[in-house]
Amino acid sequence: MSLRHHADRATDIKAALAAYESDHGPLPGLTTASRSETWVAQMISSLRRIEFIRLLNDQKIDPTRLDPHHSLFDPLKGAALLGRKGQIDEAIWLTFIATHFGKHVTDGWLLASNVMGSFGQGPVWTLPTYVAQPAQFDAMLVNNSPALKDMAKSGRFSNHRQYQSKNPEIISKVFSSFHAWQFDHGGFSAKVQAIHKTHGQNPTDVFDQLYRSLKPVFGFGRLGNFDFLTMLAKLNLAPIDAGSTYLVGATGPLAGAKLLFHNNTAHPVSAATLGGRVDQMDDYLGVGKQVLEDSLCNWQKSPDQYKYFKG
């Protein structure tokens, strides 16, 4: 997408912010031009990241993206490729792996490739392989405990996942609890169909039901749930759309919302209250809840000067 397009989008966002303030009063956190410009820039940055992932759905993807023993391994591109082929459950599995480990700003997908590829010394833990041999997967992690402890060998979690543990028992618990979630109705498509029967097919309602259902997945938490489901949406793996920023349980996005509405990242206001205000703001901005969630998080880290954050 052209730079001209992004410039036009920035102009539209600024106009929408002005309309919001006209209807609801000035935003205390945007008292200076630099504050406003920086947040708009973060929204544009978030839109670009989302656009990059969505473009995968139409790009030619090398099959080696599926191979954790290959330097080109990329679980998100692999998931996009599998999704096109109709291998939805395997694509969901790869998206889970991508979400749990993340792509580190320096190490890339190294940690994900090491675990999924048995540190180059064993099987590739595709979904069928994991289902057939969960105990062997757990044993592989234990056998590679020294490598997991060595950051240079194992690789690191992404910034969003930086507080996750490399303890073999913890990783095993994450994988087993996710697998149980994915197949509690016999597979992901069956899970979505069950939600359609009980709650309807509205994409935001289905997203919300899936978000709530992910609670038993160990170690995911609010951010893992949100990142995982929004990634499924971007990869066209599920007919869902975030209808909220889900600020309850958030840290960075909640601090950003407090800064925006109260000019204080520690203001004593509930996440539920702020969440409703942020979600309402998208009626004006039209950028989507993921963009608001992501941009508020990054903006509060450096509200007066734009900085690009990744990994």
Secondary structure, 3 states (H helix, E strand, C coil): CCHHHHHHHHHHHHHHHHHHHHHHCCCHHHCCHHHHHHHHHHHHHHHHHHHHHHHHHHCCCCHHHHCCCCCCCCHHHHHHHHHHCCCHHHHHHHHHHHHHHCCECCCECHHHHHHHCHHHCCCCCCHHHHHHCHHHHHHHHHHCHHHHHCHHHHCCCCHHHCCCCCCHHHHHHHHHHHHHHHCCCCCHHHHHHHHHHHHCCCHHHHHHHHHHHCCCCCCCHHHHHHHHHHHHHHCCCCCCCCCCCCCCCCCHHHHHHHHHHHCCCCCCCCHHHHHHHHHHHHHHHCCCHHHHHHHHHHHHHCCCCCCCCCC
